[in-house]
């Protein structure tokens, strides 16, 4: 569907989409997403509260986990307004500037999560491969610097995206494929030359997600080599067990991302709701499951959580 071109002075609104082809199921989808939001927000808030209250958790590993929980809260809150409006109140219009702001924050938190998982893998590498130097390598000041570096890097990569889109004319129906604004979705709508946008988009994806995933893989190769050098099978399993939560977090983040990319490239003939559901899994599952996994696998967090919820310990 065509139309008159809109330049940056007119700033056309966008139309959000729920689940194309499954309109009759959207109220059930809202209930499901509502549960995911509640679990994510409450779970991550509890993780932050427990780490703050329990003195034994004031260590680099849990400082990074706190940063991950704050980031997951950011992901949830950045999508909540439009998802609520689309699925609950059937309000599908979003202004150009609001869409750009939401896109910025969603991608900022997504890029930041990748960086946090990278520094967490470095934490596990030092703890297992150089345990005697752990306290001197990962000082509180260095943890803060690493966290700030991750946030600043993510901000610098995502910051140009709204401006690169705003310079383009829009002459299509401006109907988005999701209930929130994503750059790959928005880049399909301009009727101008999007070469620069495509090149920059590919550059930041490769330099962020590609580099981070390669370094995380390298850290686990080095960890595995160090673990295999341990003579006792029981000690090997005990050492690897300290990495299980982080490995799960990495898989939950990168597997849906790869799935979304593969679907976009090779699943063009699949129903649109398949792409929408995969995107929902990518954005909703990690923030929900990260606090669940860390609560199950971390004894101190599990005990304090049981004390809060049940008034007991085990």
N, C-alpha and C positions, 0 to 999 in steps of 0.2 A: 504494500500500500504506500503510495507516494504522497507528496505534499509539497508545500512551499518550503524552501530552505530557511532554516533559522540560524542566524549568526549569534555571536556571543552576547549581543545586546538584547536579544529576545529571550534566550534561555528557555527552551521548551520543557514542559513537564514530561515525566515518564509514567508509564502504566505498568504496575507490578502484576505478577501472575502467581496464582496459587499452584494448583496441580492440574495442568491442562488435560482434559479428557476424563478427569475424576472429580468434577465439580460437586457431585452428590456426596462424596466422601470427605470433603474439606473440613466439616465440623469435627469428624473423628480425627483428622490429621491435626487439627488445632489442639484437641485433648492430648494427643500423643506428644506434640511439641511442647505443650504446657507442662507435662510431666518431666520432659527432658530439661526444660528451663529450670524448673524447681529443683531437680536433683543437682544440676550443674551449679546453680547459684548458691544453694544451701550447702552443698558438698564442699565447694571451694572456699566459701566463707568459714566453714568449720575447720578446714585445713589451716587457714590463716590464723584463726583463733587459737587452735591447739599449738601450733608452732610458736606463737607469741607467748603462750602461757607456760609451756613445758621447757624448762631451762636446758634439759639434756638435748633438745632439738635445735639449740642455737649453734649450728654447725653449717659449714658451706653447703653441704648436700641439701639441707632443709631450707637454707636461704634461697637457693635456686628453685626449690619446690614452691616456696612462697611466691617467687616471681612468676612461676608457671601458673599458679592459682590466680594471681592477679590478672595475668594475661587471659586466662580462660574466662574469667568474669567479664573482661573487656569484650571478648568475642560474643558472649551471650548478650550483653547489654547493647552491643552495636547492631545486632540483628533483631532484637526484641520489638522495637517500636513498629517496624514495617510488617513483620510476621504477624504480630497481634492485630494490626490494622487490616491486613489482607485476609487472614483466615477467620477472624472473629467478627470484625465490623464491616468487612467487604469494602473497605476504603482502599482503592488501588492507585490513586494518583499520588505522585511524589514530585516535588519541585526539583528543578535542575540542581540547585545548590545543595539541597538536602541529600539528593542522590550522590553527588560528588563527595559530600562529607561522610556519608555512610560507607561508600566505596573505600575512601581513604582509611577509615578506622578498621574496617574488616580486613583489608590487606595489610595494614600496619600490624595488627595483632597476629595475623597469620605468619608474616615474615618474622615477627618477634618470637613466636613459638618455636620456629625452626632454629633460631639462634640460641634460645634457652635450652633446647634439647642438645645442641652442640656443646654448650658449656657444661651441661650436666654429664655428658659423656666424658669430657675432659676431667671432671671431678672423679668419676669412676675409674678412669685410667690412672690418675695420680694415686688414688686410694689403694688400688690393687697392684700396680706396677712399681710405685715408689712410696710405700706406706710410711717410711721413716721421714720423708720430706713433706708429707701431706700438710702438716701444720704450718710449715715455713713457706710452701708454695701457695697454698690457698688461705692467705690471711684475710681478715675482714675487709681491709682496704682493697685488696686485689679482687675479692668477690664483688665489691661495689663497682670497681672499674670495669670488670667483665660484664656486669649487668648493664651499666651505662653504655658500654660499647655496642652491645646487642641492640639496645633501644635506639641509639643514635644512627647506627647502620640501617636499621629498618626504616626509620623516619626519612633518612636521606634517599632511600630507594623508592619509597612510595610517594613522597611529597610532589614530584613532578607530574604524576598521573592525572590529577584533576585539571591541571593547567594545559596539558597536552590534549585532553579531550575538549576543554572549553574553547580552544582556538578553532575547532572544526565546525563546519555547517551541518545541521541536522535537517533532513528532509523526508524521513520515513515516519512510520506510525509511532516510533519510540515505545514499543511494547517490549518489556523485559521478559526473560524466561523464568525469573525467580521472584520470590517475595522480598527481595533485597537487591542492592546494587553491587554488581561485580564487574571488574574491568573487562574480562573476556566477553561478557554479555554486552556491555556498553559499546565496545569497540566495533560491534557489528552494525551499529545504527548510523554513524555519520555517512554523508554522501561525498565527503572530500577525501583527499589522499591520506591514508592512515599508515603509510610506510614507516614514518618515524615512530609512531605509537607501537607498531608491531615489533620493530627492531629493539626499542627500549624495553618493551614488555618481555621479550625473549631474553634480553641481557640480564634484567634483574632476576628473572626466574632462575636462570642458569647460575648466576653469580651468588645467589642466595640459597635456594633449595638444592641446586646441584652440588655446590661446594660444601654446604653443610652436611648433606647426606653422605658425600664421599669421605669427609673427615670423621663423621660418626662411625662409618664402616671401618675406617682405618683404626680408630681407637678401640673398637671391639676385636679387630684382628690382633692388635697388640695385647689386649686384655686376655684373649683366649690363649695366645702363646705363653703369657705369663702364668695363667692358671694351669695349663697342661704341664708346666714344669714343677708343679707341686706334687710331691710324692703320694700323699694321702688322698684317696678318693673322697673321703668324707670332707676334708678341707677344701678340695676342689669344688664340690657341690655347694658348700657353705659360702665360698667366695663368689661363685657365680650367682647364688641366690640374692646377693646384694645388688645385682644388676637387673633382676627380673622386672621390677617396676618400671625402670627406665626403658628397657627394651620394649615392653608393652606400650609405653607412651610413644616411642618412636614409630612402632608399627602402626598404631592407631592414627598417627598423624600422616605418615607418608603413604600407606597403602590406599586409603580413600583418595588422596591427592592423585596418585598414579591412576586409580580407577576413573576419576573424573577426566583426567587428561586423555586416557585411552578411549573413553566413551565419546569425548568431543572429536577425537581424530578418526576413530574407526566405527563409531556407532551412530552415524548421521541418520540412518534409516530407522533407528529405534524410536519408539514413542517419546514425545517430549517429557512425559512425566518420569521416565527412567532417568533422564539427565537431571531433572529437578530433585528426585529422590537421592541420587548419588551426591549431589551438591549439599543436600541437607545432612546426609551422613557425614560428609567431610567437615561441615561447620558445627554440627551438634554433638556428634559422638565423642570426640576427644575431650571437650570440656566437661562432659558428663562422666566419662569413665575414668579420667585421670584421678580425681579424688577418691573414687571407689577403689581403684587398684592400689593406690598408695595407702589408703586406710586399711586394706586387707593385708598388705605385705609389710607394713611398718608396725612393729609391736607397740611402740610408744604411742603412736597415733591411734592405733586400734583400741588400746586400753583406755586412753583418755576419752575417745569417742563413746565407748561403751559406758564409761562413767557418766558422761553428759546425758546420754540417751536413756540408759537403764538404771543409773545409779549404782552400778556394779563394775567389778573388774574380772578379767579372766586372762 
